[in-house]
């Protein structure tokens, strides 16, 4: 059973790093939205391609996140990422530790 425990802990560690990296990408995209970044820049295009589908999904499901001209969908996505890290990742770590 220790192999399954190690696998659960490895999946939890990878998921934690992926969620952390995605939150950094969201943070950079937010910072770039405050300045007038060149929309033809490949980095800006990549950031928008990676973050905009999630933001659009949140805006579609929760229409109250757009208040006037202020879009609060990145905050909702940050909260979802934090919940995933606190609930799913920690649960996988604990489950893997119990199986070891």
Biopython code that builds the backbone (N, CA, C, O; Angstrom):
import numpy as np
from Bio.PDB.StructureBuilder import StructureBuilder

atoms = [
    (1, "UNK", "N", (0.814, -1.199, 0.000)),
    (1, "UNK", "CA", (0.000, 0.000, 0.000)),
    (1, "UNK", "C", (0.857, 1.263, 0.000)),
    (1, "UNK", "O", (0.373, 2.349, -0.320)),
    (2, "UNK", "N", (2.133, 1.116, 0.361)),
    (2, "UNK", "CA", (2.972, 2.305, 0.402)),
    (2, "UNK", "C", (3.180, 2.909, -0.982)),
    (2, "UNK", "O", (3.436, 4.107, -1.100)),
    (3, "UNK", "N", (3.071, 2.088, -2.038)),
    (3, "UNK", "CA", (3.225, 2.608, -3.399)),
    (3, "UNK", "C", (2.056, 3.538, -3.730)),
    (3, "UNK", "O", (2.252, 4.598, -4.325)),
    (4, "UNK", "N", (0.849, 3.142, -3.347)),
    (4, "UNK", "CA", (-0.319, 3.985, -3.593)),
    (4, "UNK", "C", (-0.234, 5.259, -2.752)),
    (4, "UNK", "O", (-0.619, 6.337, -3.205)),
    (5, "UNK", "N", (0.269, 5.127, -1.538)),
    (5, "UNK", "CA", (0.461, 6.314, -0.692)),
    (5, "UNK", "C", (1.456, 7.284, -1.298)),
    (5, "UNK", "O", (1.230, 8.494, -1.313)),
    (6, "UNK", "N", (2.564, 6.744, -1.800)),
    (6, "UNK", "CA", (3.552, 7.611, -2.456)),
    (6, "UNK", "C", (2.976, 8.246, -3.714)),
    (6, "UNK", "O", (3.256, 9.408, -4.008)),
    (7, "UNK", "N", (2.177, 7.493, -4.454)),
    (7, "UNK", "CA", (1.552, 8.023, -5.666)),
    (7, "UNK", "C", (0.587, 9.153, -5.324)),
    (7, "UNK", "O", (0.571, 10.177, -6.007)),
    (8, "UNK", "N", (-0.213, 8.984, -4.282)),
    (8, "UNK", "CA", (-1.141, 10.038, -3.860)),
    (8, "UNK", "C", (-0.390, 11.295, -3.437)),
    (8, "UNK", "O", (-0.799, 12.409, -3.767)),
    (9, "UNK", "N", (0.703, 11.117, -2.711)),
    (9, "UNK", "CA", (1.469, 12.273, -2.288)),
    (9, "UNK", "C", (2.158, 12.950, -3.466)),
    (9, "UNK", "O", (2.286, 14.174, -3.485)),
    (10, "UNK", "N", (2.600, 12.171, -4.447)),
    (10, "UNK", "CA", (3.216, 12.755, -5.636)),
    (10, "UNK", "C", (2.195, 13.541, -6.451)),
    (10, "UNK", "O", (2.488, 14.637, -6.929)),
    (11, "UNK", "N", (1.003, 12.984, -6.608)),
    (11, "UNK", "CA", (-0.061, 13.691, -7.335)),
    (11, "UNK", "C", (-0.428, 14.976, -6.593)),
    (11, "UNK", "O", (-0.657, 16.010, -7.219)),
    (12, "UNK", "N", (-0.483, 14.913, -5.275)),
    (12, "UNK", "CA", (-0.809, 16.104, -4.490)),
    (12, "UNK", "C", (0.271, 17.166, -4.644)),
    (12, "UNK", "O", (-0.038, 18.352, -4.761)),
    (13, "UNK", "N", (1.530, 16.755, -4.643)),
    (13, "UNK", "CA", (2.627, 17.720, -4.791)),
    (13, "UNK", "C", (2.603, 18.365, -6.176)),
    (13, "UNK", "O", (2.798, 19.574, -6.302)),
    (14, "UNK", "N", (2.368, 17.567, -7.206)),
    (14, "UNK", "CA", (2.304, 18.115, -8.565)),
    (14, "UNK", "C", (1.116, 19.050, -8.716)),
    (14, "UNK", "O", (1.246, 20.127, -9.298)),
    (15, "UNK", "N", (-0.039, 18.652, -8.199)),
    (15, "UNK", "CA", (-1.232, 19.497, -8.274)),
    (15, "UNK", "C", (-1.023, 20.809, -7.523)),
    (15, "UNK", "O", (-1.466, 21.863, -7.978)),
    (16, "UNK", "N", (-0.355, 20.747, -6.384)),
    (16, "UNK", "CA", (-0.072, 21.948, -5.611)),
    (16, "UNK", "C", (0.808, 22.902, -6.402)),
    (16, "UNK", "O", (0.555, 24.107, -6.425)),
    (17, "UNK", "N", (1.842, 22.372, -7.052)),
    (17, "UNK", "CA", (2.742, 23.223, -7.848)),
    (17, "UNK", "C", (2.033, 23.810, -9.067)),
    (17, "UNK", "O", (2.257, 24.969, -9.414)),
    (18, "UNK", "N", (1.187, 23.023, -9.713)),
    (18, "UNK", "CA", (0.452, 23.508, -10.886)),
    (18, "UNK", "C", (-0.510, 24.621, -10.479)),
    (18, "UNK", "O", (-0.610, 25.633, -11.173)),
    (19, "UNK", "N", (-1.210, 24.449, -9.380)),
    (19, "UNK", "CA", (-2.120, 25.492, -8.911)),
    (19, "UNK", "C", (-1.359, 26.744, -8.501)),
    (19, "UNK", "O", (-1.816, 27.857, -8.760)),
    (20, "UNK", "N", (-0.209, 26.577, -7.867)),
    (20, "UNK", "CA", (0.617, 27.719, -7.484)),
    (20, "UNK", "C", (1.095, 28.473, -8.725)),
    (20, "UNK", "O", (1.043, 29.702, -8.765)),
    (21, "UNK", "N", (1.560, 27.738, -9.737)),
    (21, "UNK", "CA", (2.033, 28.356, -10.969)),
    (21, "UNK", "C", (0.897, 29.081, -11.693)),
    (21, "UNK", "O", (1.102, 30.171, -12.226)),
    (22, "UNK", "N", (-0.292, 28.489, -11.715)),
    (22, "UNK", "CA", (-1.427, 29.131, -12.367)),
    (22, "UNK", "C", (-1.839, 30.398, -11.626)),
    (22, "UNK", "O", (-2.258, 31.368, -12.258)),
    (23, "UNK", "N", (-1.727, 30.409, -10.306)),
    (23, "UNK", "CA", (-2.049, 31.633, -9.570)),
    (23, "UNK", "C", (-1.034, 32.732, -9.875)),
    (23, "UNK", "O", (-1.396, 33.908, -9.909)),
    (24, "UNK", "N", (0.226, 32.371, -10.095)),
    (24, "UNK", "CA", (1.230, 33.360, -10.494)),
    (24, "UNK", "C", (0.896, 33.903, -11.883)),
    (24, "UNK", "O", (1.010, 35.106, -12.119)),
    (25, "UNK", "N", (0.486, 33.028, -12.801)),
    (25, "UNK", "CA", (0.108, 33.457, -14.150)),
    (25, "UNK", "C", (-1.082, 34.415, -14.083)),
    (25, "UNK", "O", (-1.111, 35.415, -14.800)),
    (26, "UNK", "N", (-2.046, 34.119, -13.241)),
    (26, "UNK", "CA", (-3.205, 35.004, -13.085)),
    (26, "UNK", "C", (-2.765, 36.354, -12.529)),
    (26, "UNK", "O", (-3.235, 37.398, -12.980)),
    (27, "UNK", "N", (-1.871, 36.330, -11.558)),
    (27, "UNK", "CA", (-1.388, 37.573, -10.969)),
    (27, "UNK", "C", (-0.675, 38.445, -12.010)),
    (27, "UNK", "O", (-0.888, 39.656, -12.050)),
    (28, "UNK", "N", (0.158, 37.843, -12.841)),
    (28, "UNK", "CA", (0.850, 38.594, -13.894)),
    (28, "UNK", "C", (-0.156, 39.126, -14.914)),
    (28, "UNK", "O", (-0.020, 40.254, -15.388)),
    (29, "UNK", "N", (-1.156, 38.328, -15.251)),
    (29, "UNK", "CA", (-2.184, 38.790, -16.191)),
    (29, "UNK", "C", (-2.960, 39.975, -15.621)),
    (29, "UNK", "O", (-3.322, 40.891, -16.360)),
    (30, "UNK", "N", (-3.213, 39.963, -14.336)),
    (30, "UNK", "CA", (-3.895, 41.088, -13.699)),
    (30, "UNK", "C", (-3.024, 42.331, -13.759)),
    (30, "UNK", "O", (-3.505, 43.415, -14.088)),
    (31, "UNK", "N", (-1.747, 42.178, -13.443)),
    (31, "UNK", "CA", (-0.843, 43.321, -13.514)),
    (31, "UNK", "C", (-0.758, 43.891, -14.928)),
    (31, "UNK", "O", (-0.721, 45.109, -15.105)),
    (32, "UNK", "N", (-0.727, 43.020, -15.932)),
    (32, "UNK", "CA", (-0.666, 43.489, -17.311)),
    (32, "UNK", "C", (-1.969, 44.150, -17.752)),
    (32, "UNK", "O", (-1.963, 44.986, -18.656)),
    (33, "UNK", "N", (-3.081, 43.784, -17.125)),
    (33, "UNK", "CA", (-4.339, 44.429, -17.501)),
    (33, "UNK", "C", (-4.411, 45.863, -16.974)),
    (33, "UNK", "O", (-5.179, 46.670, -17.497)),
    (34, "UNK", "N", (-3.625, 46.190, -15.949)),
    (34, "UNK", "CA", (-3.623, 47.535, -15.414)),
    (34, "UNK", "C", (-2.835, 48.505, -16.290)),
    (34, "UNK", "O", (-3.124, 49.701, -16.322)),
    (35, "UNK", "N", (-1.836, 47.978, -16.998)),
    (35, "UNK", "CA", (-1.051, 48.822, -17.903)),
    (35, "UNK", "C", (-1.522, 48.560, -19.326)),
    (35, "UNK", "O", (-2.220, 47.580, -19.587)),
    (36, "UNK", "N", (-1.151, 49.407, -20.207)),
    (36, "UNK", "CA", (-1.564, 49.256, -21.597)),
    (36, "UNK", "C", (-0.531, 48.385, -22.318)),
    (36, "UNK", "O", (0.331, 48.898, -23.033)),
    (37, "UNK", "N", (-0.623, 47.079, -22.128)),
    (37, "UNK", "CA", (0.331, 46.159, -22.737)),
    (37, "UNK", "C", (0.008, 45.959, -24.215)),
    (37, "UNK", "O", (-1.147, 46.040, -24.633)),
    (38, "UNK", "N", (1.044, 45.700, -24.987)),
    (38, "UNK", "CA", (0.880, 45.467, -26.417)),
    (38, "UNK", "C", (0.122, 44.154, -26.634)),
    (38, "UNK", "O", (0.616, 43.103, -26.228)),
    (39, "UNK", "N", (-1.058, 44.176, -27.259)),
    (39, "UNK", "CA", (-1.827, 42.941, -27.431)),
    (39, "UNK", "C", (-1.191, 41.964, -28.423)),
    (39, "UNK", "O", (-1.587, 40.800, -28.482)),
    (40, "UNK", "N", (-0.213, 42.424, -29.198)),
    (40, "UNK", "CA", (0.448, 41.546, -30.159)),
    (40, "UNK", "C", (1.716, 40.907, -29.595)),
    (40, "UNK", "O", (2.378, 40.122, -30.273)),
    (41, "UNK", "N", (2.047, 41.247, -28.360)),
    (41, "UNK", "CA", (3.193, 40.640, -27.706)),
    (41, "UNK", "C", (2.876, 39.169, -27.426)),
    (41, "UNK", "O", (1.795, 38.871, -26.917)),
    (42, "UNK", "N", (3.789, 38.238, -27.743)),
    (42, "UNK", "CA", (3.498, 36.815, -27.527)),
    (42, "UNK", "C", (3.248, 36.447, -26.066)),
    (42, "UNK", "O", (2.465, 35.542, -25.777)),
    (43, "UNK", "N", (3.912, 37.145, -25.150)),
    (43, "UNK", "CA", (3.698, 36.848, -23.727)),
    (43, "UNK", "C", (2.288, 37.255, -23.316)),
    (43, "UNK", "O", (1.605, 36.516, -22.606)),
    (44, "UNK", "N", (1.858, 38.419, -23.757)),
    (44, "UNK", "CA", (0.502, 38.888, -23.442)),
    (44, "UNK", "C", (-0.531, 37.971, -24.075)),
    (44, "UNK", "O", (-1.540, 37.648, -23.448)),
    (45, "UNK", "N", (-0.291, 37.553, -25.300)),
    (45, "UNK", "CA", (-1.219, 36.637, -25.960)),
    (45, "UNK", "C", (-1.288, 35.306, -25.218)),
    (45, "UNK", "O", (-2.370, 34.743, -25.056)),
    (46, "UNK", "N", (-0.140, 34.801, -24.766)),
    (46, "UNK", "CA", (-0.133, 33.549, -24.005)),
    (46, "UNK", "C", (-0.913, 33.701, -22.707)),
    (46, "UNK", "O", (-1.735, 32.848, -22.369)),
    (47, "UNK", "N", (-0.657, 34.788, -21.976)),
    (47, "UNK", "CA", (-1.353, 34.992, -20.698)),
    (47, "UNK", "C", (-2.860, 35.100, -20.894)),
    (47, "UNK", "O", (-3.631, 34.548, -20.108)),
    (48, "UNK", "N", (-3.274, 35.795, -21.919)),
    (48, "UNK", "CA", (-4.718, 35.905, -22.185)),
    (48, "UNK", "C", (-5.300, 34.572, -22.633)),
    (48, "UNK", "O", (-6.421, 34.228, -22.259)),
    (49, "UNK", "N", (-4.554, 33.823, -23.425)),
    (49, "UNK", "CA", (-5.052, 32.520, -23.883)),
    (49, "UNK", "C", (-5.193, 31.539, -22.733)),
    (49, "UNK", "O", (-6.062, 30.667, -22.763)),
    (50, "UNK", "N", (-4.347, 31.672, -21.719)),
    (50, "UNK", "CA", (-4.381, 30.738, -20.591)),
    (50, "UNK", "C", (-5.408, 31.142, -19.540)),
    (50, "UNK", "O", (-6.033, 30.285, -18.916)),
    (51, "UNK", "N", (-5.585, 32.452, -19.344)),
    (51, "UNK", "CA", (-6.464, 32.890, -18.257)),
    (51, "UNK", "C", (-7.885, 33.241, -18.707)),
    (51, "UNK", "O", (-8.835, 33.044, -17.949)),
    (52, "UNK", "N", (-8.035, 33.737, -19.885)),
    (52, "UNK", "CA", (-9.351, 34.228, -20.317)),
    (52, "UNK", "C", (-10.431, 33.143, -20.366)),
    (52, "UNK", "O", (-11.573, 33.441, -20.017)),
    (53, "UNK", "N", (-10.142, 31.902, -20.778)),
    (53, "UNK", "CA", (-11.221, 30.891, -20.734)),
    (53, "UNK", "C", (-11.771, 30.645, -19.331)),
    (53, "UNK", "O", (-12.975, 30.449, -19.165)),
    (54, "UNK", "N", (-10.907, 30.654, -18.330)),
    (54, "UNK", "CA", (-11.367, 30.448, -16.953)),
    (54, "UNK", "C", (-12.160, 31.665, -16.478)),
    (54, "UNK", "O", (-13.206, 31.526, -15.845)),
    (55, "UNK", "N", (-11.648, 32.863, -16.793)),
    (55, "UNK", "CA", (-12.372, 34.078, -16.408)),
    (55, "UNK", "C", (-13.744, 34.128, -17.078)),
    (55, "UNK", "O", (-14.733, 34.490, -16.440)),
    (56, "UNK", "N", (-13.807, 33.769, -18.349)),
    (56, "UNK", "CA", (-15.086, 33.773, -19.071)),
    (56, "UNK", "C", (-16.046, 32.753, -18.467)),
    (56, "UNK", "O", (-17.243, 33.018, -18.356)),
    (57, "UNK", "N", (-15.532, 31.600, -18.080)),
    (57, "UNK", "CA", (-16.373, 30.576, -17.451)),
    (57, "UNK", "C", (-16.950, 31.096, -16.134)),
    (57, "UNK", "O", (-18.127, 30.882, -15.845)),
    (58, "UNK", "N", (-16.129, 31.773, -15.342)),
    (58, "UNK", "CA", (-16.603, 32.333, -14.068)),
    (58, "UNK", "C", (-17.622, 33.435, -14.328)),
    (58, "UNK", "O", (-18.648, 33.496, -13.652)),
    (59, "UNK", "N", (-17.351, 34.308, -15.302)),
    (59, "UNK", "CA", (-18.305, 35.374, -15.628)),
    (59, "UNK", "C", (-19.640, 34.821, -16.101)),
    (59, "UNK", "O", (-20.694, 35.385, -15.808)),
    (60, "UNK", "N", (-19.588, 33.710, -16.838)),
    (60, "UNK", "CA", (-20.822, 33.107, -17.342)),
    (60, "UNK", "C", (-21.622, 32.477, -16.213)),
    (60, "UNK", "O", (-22.846, 32.605, -16.176)),
    (61, "UNK", "N", (-20.949, 31.801, -15.293)),
    (61, "UNK", "CA", (-21.638, 31.117, -14.193)),
    (61, "UNK", "C", (-22.079, 32.081, -13.100)),
    (61, "UNK", "O", (-23.131, 31.894, -12.489)),
    (62, "UNK", "N", (-21.275, 33.112, -12.854)),
    (62, "UNK", "CA", (-21.554, 34.069, -11.783)),
    (62, "UNK", "C", (-21.602, 35.482, -12.372)),
    (62, "UNK", "O", (-20.592, 36.185, -12.361)),
    (63, "UNK", "N", (-22.744, 35.899, -12.876)),
    (63, "UNK", "CA", (-22.789, 37.210, -13.546)),
    (63, "UNK", "C", (-22.569, 38.397, -12.611)),
    (63, "UNK", "O", (-22.308, 39.504, -13.083)),
    (64, "UNK", "N", (-22.669, 38.193, -11.302)),
    (64, "UNK", "CA", (-22.483, 39.300, -10.369)),
    (64, "UNK", "C", (-21.018, 39.659, -10.150)),
    (64, "UNK", "O", (-20.734, 40.606, -9.416)),
    (65, "UNK", "N", (-20.072, 38.934, -10.762)),
    (65, "UNK", "CA", (-18.665, 39.266, -10.563)),
    (65, "UNK", "C", (-18.228, 40.468, -11.392)),
    (65, "UNK", "O", (-17.148, 41.014, -11.168)),
    (66, "UNK", "N", (-19.047, 40.879, -12.338)),
    (66, "UNK", "CA", (-18.754, 42.087, -13.102)),
    (66, "UNK", "C", (-19.613, 43.206, -12.533)),
    (66, "UNK", "O", (-20.830, 43.231, -12.716)),
    (67, "UNK", "N", (-18.956, 44.131, -11.838)),
    (67, "UNK", "CA", (-19.650, 45.239, -11.183)),
    (67, "UNK", "C", (-19.258, 46.514, -11.916)),
    (67, "UNK", "O", (-18.151, 47.024, -11.739)),
    (68, "UNK", "N", (-20.154, 47.022, -12.727)),
    (68, "UNK", "CA", (-19.830, 48.203, -13.523)),
    (68, "UNK", "C", (-18.724, 47.877, -14.519)),
    (68, "UNK", "O", (-18.892, 47.015, -15.381)),
    (69, "UNK", "N", (-17.607, 48.560, -14.398)),
    (69, "UNK", "CA", (-16.459, 48.284, -15.256)),
    (69, "UNK", "C", (-15.397, 47.444, -14.561)),
    (69, "UNK", "O", (-14.322, 47.222, -15.119)),
    (70, "UNK", "N", (-15.682, 46.979, -13.357)),
    (70, "UNK", "CA", (-14.723, 46.205, -12.577)),
    (70, "UNK", "C", (-15.056, 44.725, -12.710)),
    (70, "UNK", "O", (-16.175, 44.295, -12.429)),
    (71, "UNK", "N", (-14.061, 43.955, -13.144)),
    (71, "UNK", "CA", (-14.218, 42.511, -13.300)),
    (71, "UNK", "C", (-13.566, 41.822, -12.107)),
    (71, "UNK", "O", (-12.353, 41.909, -11.915)),
    (72, "UNK", "N", (-14.374, 41.140, -11.312)),
    (72, "UNK", "CA", (-13.880, 40.466, -10.116)),
    (72, "UNK", "C", (-13.638, 38.976, -10.328)),
    (72, "UNK", "O", (-13.383, 38.250, -9.367)),
    (73, "UNK", "N", (-13.714, 38.517, -11.562)),
    (73, "UNK", "CA", (-13.526, 37.087, -11.813)),
    (73, "UNK", "C", (-12.131, 36.580, -11.438)),
    (73, "UNK", "O", (-12.028, 35.425, -11.023)),
    (74, "UNK", "N", (-11.041, 37.368, -11.554)),
    (74, "UNK", "CA", (-9.755, 36.853, -11.069)),
    (74, "UNK", "C", (-9.749, 36.583, -9.565)),
    (74, "UNK", "O", (-9.089, 35.650, -9.107)),
    (75, "UNK", "N", (-10.475, 37.387, -8.800)),
    (75, "UNK", "CA", (-10.544, 37.151, -7.360)),
    (75, "UNK", "C", (-11.273, 35.848, -7.077)),
    (75, "UNK", "O", (-10.868, 35.084, -6.201)),
    (76, "UNK", "N", (-12.342, 35.593, -7.810)),
    (76, "UNK", "CA", (-13.083, 34.343, -7.642)),
    (76, "UNK", "C", (-12.195, 33.147, -8.007)),
    (76, "UNK", "O", (-12.226, 32.117, -7.334)),
    (77, "UNK", "N", (-11.411, 33.290, -9.066)),
    (77, "UNK", "CA", (-10.516, 32.205, -9.469)),
    (77, "UNK", "C", (-9.435, 31.988, -8.410)),
    (77, "UNK", "O", (-9.084, 30.845, -8.119)),
    (78, "UNK", "N", (-8.901, 33.072, -7.825)),
    (78, "UNK", "CA", (-7.938, 32.932, -6.732)),
    (78, "UNK", "C", (-8.560, 32.180, -5.551)),
    (78, "UNK", "O", (-7.909, 31.325, -4.951)),
    (79, "UNK", "N", (-9.800, 32.490, -5.221)),
    (79, "UNK", "CA", (-10.478, 31.810, -4.113)),
    (79, "UNK", "C", (-10.670, 30.333, -4.439)),
    (79, "UNK", "O", (-10.479, 29.479, -3.573)),
    (80, "UNK", "N", (-11.041, 30.027, -5.666)),
    (80, "UNK", "CA", (-11.208, 28.624, -6.070)),
    (80, "UNK", "C", (-9.882, 27.884, -5.987)),
    (80, "UNK", "O", (-9.838, 26.740, -5.532)),
    (81, "UNK", "N", (-8.805, 28.523, -6.420)),
    (81, "UNK", "CA", (-7.476, 27.890, -6.336)),
    (81, "UNK", "C", (-7.103, 27.634, -4.885)),
    (81, "UNK", "O", (-6.597, 26.562, -4.557)),
    (82, "UNK", "N", (-7.347, 28.606, -4.014)),
    (82, "UNK", "CA", (-7.036, 28.416, -2.598)),
    (82, "UNK", "C", (-7.856, 27.281, -1.995)),
    (82, "UNK", "O", (-7.334, 26.481, -1.218)),
    (83, "UNK", "N", (-9.140, 27.208, -2.349)),
    (83, "UNK", "CA", (-9.975, 26.108, -1.853)),
    (83, "UNK", "C", (-9.466, 24.760, -2.339)),
    (83, "UNK", "O", (-9.435, 23.794, -1.576)),
    (84, "UNK", "N", (-9.069, 24.691, -3.601)),
    (84, "UNK", "CA", (-8.525, 23.439, -4.131)),
    (84, "UNK", "C", (-7.244, 23.047, -3.405)),
    (84, "UNK", "O", (-7.027, 21.873, -3.105)),
    (85, "UNK", "N", (-6.400, 24.029, -3.125)),
    (85, "UNK", "CA", (-5.168, 23.715, -2.407)),
    (85, "UNK", "C", (-5.438, 23.283, -0.974)),
    (85, "UNK", "O", (-4.771, 22.384, -0.461)),
    (86, "UNK", "N", (-6.411, 23.916, -0.322)),
    (86, "UNK", "CA", (-6.679, 23.575, 1.073)),
    (86, "UNK", "C", (-7.457, 22.276, 1.218)),
    (86, "UNK", "O", (-7.241, 21.534, 2.176)),
    (87, "UNK", "N", (-8.359, 21.989, 0.284)),
    (87, "UNK", "CA", (-9.210, 20.815, 0.438)),
    (87, "UNK", "C", (-8.630, 19.611, -0.318)),
    (87, "UNK", "O", (-8.353, 18.576, 0.288)),
    (88, "UNK", "N", (-8.448, 19.739, -1.608)),
    (88, "UNK", "CA", (-8.068, 18.588, -2.426)),
    (88, "UNK", "C", (-6.620, 18.189, -2.184)),
    (88, "UNK", "O", (-6.328, 17.017, -1.944)),
    (89, "UNK", "N", (-5.707, 19.163, -2.246)),
    (89, "UNK", "CA", (-4.285, 18.839, -2.117)),
    (89, "UNK", "C", (-3.981, 18.311, -0.718)),
    (89, "UNK", "O", (-3.292, 17.301, -0.569)),
    (90, "UNK", "N", (-4.486, 18.982, 0.288)),
    (90, "UNK", "CA", (-4.218, 18.508, 1.657)),
    (90, "UNK", "C", (-4.857, 17.153, 1.923)),
    (90, "UNK", "O", (-4.287, 16.330, 2.639)),
    (91, "UNK", "N", (-6.033, 16.911, 1.355)),
    (91, "UNK", "CA", (-6.677, 15.614, 1.520)),
    (91, "UNK", "C", (-5.852, 14.507, 0.855)),
    (91, "UNK", "O", (-5.705, 13.417, 1.407)),
    (92, "UNK", "N", (-5.323, 14.796, -0.323)),
    (92, "UNK", "CA", (-4.470, 13.807, -0.991)),
    (92, "UNK", "C", (-3.195, 13.548, -0.198)),
    (92, "UNK", "O", (-2.758, 12.403, -0.083)),
    (93, "UNK", "N", (-2.596, 14.599, 0.348)),
    (93, "UNK", "CA", (-1.408, 14.417, 1.194)),
    (93, "UNK", "C", (-1.728, 13.554, 2.405)),
    (93, "UNK", "O", (-0.981, 12.629, 2.728)),
    (94, "UNK", "N", (-2.844, 13.855, 3.081)),
    (94, "UNK", "CA", (-3.223, 13.083, 4.262)),
    (94, "UNK", "C", (-3.559, 11.646, 3.923)),
    (94, "UNK", "O", (-3.176, 10.726, 4.645)),
    (95, "UNK", "N", (-4.276, 11.450, 2.823)),
    (95, "UNK", "CA", (-4.626, 10.086, 2.394)),
    (95, "UNK", "C", (-3.365, 9.285, 2.070)),
    (95, "UNK", "O", (-3.242, 8.119, 2.443)),
    (96, "UNK", "N", (-2.433, 9.931, 1.371)),
    (96, "UNK", "CA", (-1.185, 9.251, 1.042)),
    (96, "UNK", "C", (-0.376, 8.936, 2.280)),
    (96, "UNK", "O", (0.260, 7.884, 2.347)),
    (97, "UNK", "N", (-0.385, 9.828, 3.269)),
    (97, "UNK", "CA", (0.366, 9.586, 4.505)),
    (97, "UNK", "C", (-0.254, 8.426, 5.298)),
    (97, "UNK", "O", (0.471, 7.662, 5.936)),
    (98, "UNK", "N", (-1.559, 8.290, 5.263)),
    (98, "UNK", "CA", (-2.207, 7.182, 5.985)),
    (98, "UNK", "C", (-1.930, 5.842, 5.342)),
    (98, "UNK", "O", (-1.900, 4.817, 6.022)),
    (99, "UNK", "N", (-1.726, 5.842, 4.020)),
    (99, "UNK", "CA", (-1.472, 4.598, 3.318)),
    (99, "UNK", "C", (-0.029, 4.138, 3.444)),
    (99, "UNK", "O", (0.284, 2.992, 3.120)),
    (100, "UNK", "N", (0.836, 4.997, 3.902)),
    (100, "UNK", "CA", (2.265, 4.637, 4.010)),
    (100, "UNK", "C", (2.542, 3.832, 5.219)),
    (100, "UNK", "O", (3.688, 3.450, 5.458)),
]
sb = StructureBuilder()
sb.init_structure("model")
sb.init_model(0)
sb.init_chain("A")
sb.init_seg("    ")
for serial, (resi, resn, name, xyz) in enumerate(atoms, 1):
    if name == "N":
        sb.init_residue(resn, " ", resi, " ")
    sb.init_atom(name, np.array(xyz, "f"), 0.0, 1.0, " ", f" {name:<3s}", serial, name[0])
structure = sb.get_structure()
